[in-house]
């Protein structure tokens, strides 16, 4: 099978995002998730090894190297909510096979001893910060089509999964959701989360770059969009 994540392609993607160093430029989590959601999971380890080598050339801090590894793992985990956990599991397996022992995790990072009511509350707050003035209509849609979907999205999706920000920032989380949705050809949700990224602080240029980067990876992976990919809006209500 042809290698897609070549050094030249990854260097190109890294150059697209307008700011950030080896650790904070989100190109590698966006690219990893786009390959995962495109079902080209064998490319994920190549992205990680390129990003790690880049970071190692910048510094020899083990904590930074471990954070990079955790960012990729948590990005794949969060993306599973939209890309499907079969693809997330397969991506994490492929990643684990090349992961240096010292960069692996052996304990759960999320708190497992917190009452579910806590996640209901924090999930609702995160949901409102992402959806802004459309919160009631989106939550109402989810509750109407299937009440369990509304509860699950708010509590498990946004409260427990996306709401964990010890590794990925809220804005990085918005970026990886955009990447996964673009590779999944889900235009309604792509627009939701492009808008959400703007509300979380992304500039128009940054949001457009995330869209472009995700599309380039997905297109290279063979994804075709039935009705195109939504554009980034110039103006967003309730922008933080």
MARTIZA-203194 format. One record per residue (C-alpha): residue in one letter; x, y, z. Coordinates in pm, whole numbers, plus 50000, padded with zeros to 5 digits. Example, Ala and Ser with C-alpha at 12.3 -4.5 7.8 and 13.67 -1.06 7.14 Angstrom:
REM MARTIZA-203194
A512304955050780
S513674989450714
***
This chain:
REM MARTIZA-203194
X500005000050000
X501275034649908
X502605055550194
X500555087350226
X502195104150524
X505475111850353
X507955135950508
X507295161550235
X503525159950284
X503815162850664
X506255191850633
X503745209150407
X500895203950654
X502985216450945
X503755248350752
X500075256550698
X499135265751054
X500035302151123
X501565298551471
X502945274951736
X506105255251812
X506645217751771
X504325209652061
X501655236552033
X501175237451655
X498125214251628
X498935201051280
X499915166451406
X496725159951603
X494565172551315
X496475151051067
X496395120051289
X492635123051338
X491975129550969
X493885098050875
X492085078451147
X488625090051037
X489575083250673
X490365047350778
X494035050450689
X495105040851039
X498535028650923
X499475065050860
X498925075751223
X502235061351353
X504095078951072
X502605112351175
X503535106051537
X507105095851462
X507605126651244
X506195149851514
X508225133051789
X511455135551591
X510695172251532
X510155178151903
X513245158352003
X515315180951778
X513895210951964
X514395197852320
X515175166552521
X512475171152787
X510755137952855
X507675155652989
X507215173752658
X507665141552464
X505115124152686
X502665153052640
X502955150352263
X502205113052281
X499235119552509
X497905146452278
X497845122151987
X496245094552196
X493585117152344
X492855132952005
X492195098451861
X490095089052164
X487945120452143
X487585116751767
X486135082151817
X482835098051916
X482355108951555
X484775087551353
X483735054951519
X485615036351790
X486605008051558
X488835032551371
X490035048451694
X490955014451841
X492785004151524
X494645037451518
X495625034351883
X496824998651826
X498995009851535
X500295039051742
X501025017052044
X503204994351833
X505675022851768
X505275040552102
X508475041852313
X507955024852647
X508635056752842
X505875075152656
X503125049752721
X500365054452980
X499415026853222
X496685044753421
X493445062153330
X493875099653290
X490205108053338
X488655107353685
X486505076453727
X485255084354080
X483145115153998
X479325112854013
X477575113553676
X475735145253782
X479035163953766
X479445154753400
X475845164553326
X476585199453462
X479995204253301
X478815188852975
X475965213852956
X478345242853015
X480755230752746
X477885224752505
X476705260652549
X480215274552497
X480545255952166
X477045261052024
X476385296252149
X473035310052032
X472225276651862
X472485256652187
X468755252352243
X468015242551884
X470845217051866
X470155201952209
X466445202052127
X467135183351803
X469155156651984
X466515152852257
X463715150651999
X465245124951767
X466065102252064
X466195113952428
X469025089752502
X471045106852227
X470525140652390
X471545127952734
X474535108552600
X475835137652394
X475565162252682
X476835139952963
X479165114052812
X480205132052495
X480665167452617
X480945161452991
X483215131253022
X484935128852683
X485375163352529
X485305181152865
X488605165652977
X491105193452906
X494225182453095
X495825171452766
X494035188952481
X492745224452514
X489095231952432
X490205247652104
X492365217552011
X489345195652083
X487255216351843
X489955212351578
X490085174551600
X486295172251582
X486365192951262
X489045169851121
X487095138251204
X483835152151066
X485405164050741
X486875129450683
X483455114650766
X481615137750520
X479175150950784
X478405186650665
X475835195750930
X478245187351212
X481245202051027
X479465235651030
X478565231751397
X482175226051495
X483755251351260
X481455276351431
X482415261251767
X486115265751696
X485495302451619
X483565306351943
X486455290252131
X488895316251999
X490115304751659
X490755332551410
X489225330051065
X492675321650926
X493255293951183
X489815278351129
X490265279250752
X493675263050789
X492235234650998
X489555229450732
X492145229650451
X494525206450633
X491765181550712
X490525182050354
X493995176250212
X494545145750433
X491065131850364
X491335137649989
X494715120449979
X493115091350165
X490425087949898
X487535106250067
X485045123349838
X482405148049954
X478915143749818
X477875180149868
X481175197549941
X482575209450273
X481055239450456
X483115271250462
X484245290250771
X481845318350850
X483165353950869
X481065362551173
X480045340951468
X477665350951746
X478805345952108
X482485343852011
X484655341452323
***
